Amino acid sequence: MNWQVIYNRGKFKKKRLPSKVAAAMELLVSEIEKCGPVRGNWSNYSKLPNNKHHCHLKKGKPTYVAVWEDIGKNKVKLVEIIYVGTHEKAPY
């Protein structure tokens, strides 16, 4: 059973992302769907408190990050993308 990924529409604005960042985000989402929320193979990945995770999508200035949360309860495999954007505004 694959993981289901949903987006927090209040903070995720795909149209405002540079094309390389959007492509990296699509790859990250596909990996989360196939393998789950723990993505240790991504740059600067870390597990945050309260079942949250984060990684860098693009290094440099500005640095783009993604933040997601494992919100699945019991047997439901559900991940919510909380934030995708510059490092300075990341909610962690």
ABEGO torsion letter per residue (X at the ends): XBBBBBBBAAABBAAABBAAAAAAAAAAAAAAAAAEABBAABBGBBBBBGGBBBBBABBEOBBBBBBBBBABBEABBBBBBABBEBAAABBX
